[in-house]
Amino acid sequence: MTATPQDPPVTCHFIGNATLLIRYGDVTLLTDPNFLHRGQYAYLGHGLVSRRLLEPTLGVADLPAGIDAIVLSHLHGDHWDRVARRGLDSGLPVLTTPQAARKLRRLHGFPHATALETWQSRTVTGRETQVTVTSLPGQHAGGPLRPLLPQVMGSLLEFGPLGGPPVLRLYLSGDTLPFPPIVAAIARRCPDLDLAVLHLGGTTLPGGFLVTMTGAQGAGFTQRLDPEWVLPVHYEEYTVMKSPLSDFLHAVRQRGLGARLVPCARGERVALRPGGRPVVEAAPVR
């Protein structure tokens, strides 16, 4: 990857939970849109619900015009909710799992939902820049719970000039647990990650079933993937999340990885240029 001083930064505005507004030049992506208000319930399927504890830092009406696509890791109520479904432009492309794409087209009124099989890619283009989105393996749970939970994908986002090579690579974990074959495959096929965005929270369902990474698991995942920088998201937002951010911060520092942390809080924005250090700032008020 060859960068030049003229390359624009990748900016990630952390709206809340796993929702990021990602911009690179003239391409804008929205991830896992979750705009339920504090106190509202997210539906997790099979009669399970979870109450939101924090207000999103932006509402659907506050989003900028010109979003080019949505990257959706899976179809769960804390990643795609009724507020997002009603408020977002139904003409937007949604890059997601085959299972979610079918439901979005047939039941949710989003005809341009696009199914990505694992390792399959789609490129979102602007006039001057592009972002290639590749579906990476992910798995919400194992054992008897696995068939009861939706398909999950992680995503590799590769940013670069229109028609040119990528200059920066970002990994979105999605709600995966760090099963060794998944971690090994991603580490082998996606080296030299500039930024890893990890879905944490230690989400625990009734019966004690863990379905997202705890802080300790996230730290181990970070060490195995070896990204330049790591941004934790998806924690402390819902009642089912049992592993707070402090668990991850402690575990990362114990492993000697504390210098890689990007201290981007909800409502803040991080800007990253190829080969540079992340710059965290308050997001502008619209």
C-alpha positions, 0 to 999 in steps of 0.5 A: 500500500503506497500512500501520498500526502494528498490522501484524505483521512479515513474518519470514523464518527462513533455514534453509539453501539456498533454504529459508525459513520465512516468517510473517505474522500467523497465516499460515506458509509454507515455501519450497523444502524442502531438509533433506538432511544434510551429505554426502548427495547431491541428485539433479538429474536425468539422472544428475547429483548434487551433495553437500551441504556444510552441515547445514540449521539445522533438520530437518523434525521441528523445523518448527513446527506449523501450516504453511499451504502450501509455495511450491516454485520447481521440482522439483530435489533441492536444493529438494524432497528425499527427506527433505522428501518423507517428513517433511512432511505430505502434506496440505499445499498445495504452490504450484508449477509445472504440471510439478512439481504433476503429479509431486507428485500422481502420484508423490510423494503430495501430492494438494493440489499446485497448479499456477500458470501464470505470473502466476496467483495463489492466496491463503493465508488465516488468521483475520486475515491473508493472503498472495497468491502469484503465479507469476512468470517464471523460467528455469533455463537457455537453449540446448540445456540448457533442455528438460533442466531443470525448469520454474521459477517465481519468486514474488511474496508479497503480505502483508496483512490478511484481505480487505484490500490488501497492505501488504508485497511480497516477491519470491522469484527461484527458480533463474532466470538473469537473461534480459532479457525475464524481468527486464524483465517482473518489473520492469514488473509488480512495482514497489515490492518491499520485499524481494527474496530472490535464489537465487545460487550460480553453480550450474555443471553439467558442461560449464560450463553455468551454471544459477543466478545468479552474484554479479555477475548477482545484483547486476545483477538487484538494480539492475534490480528496485530493491527496498528490501532484498535477501536473498541465499540459495542459495549455498555449500551444494552442490558445484555452486555455484561463486560464493560469497556474497562475489562477490555482496557485492562486486558489490552494493557496487561498484554502490552498493547495499550499504546494501540488503543484509540480513545474514541468515546461515543459521539467523538470522531477519529481521523486516520491517515495512512502511516499516521497516528489517529486524531480524536476530536469532538464530532461537529454538531449538525 
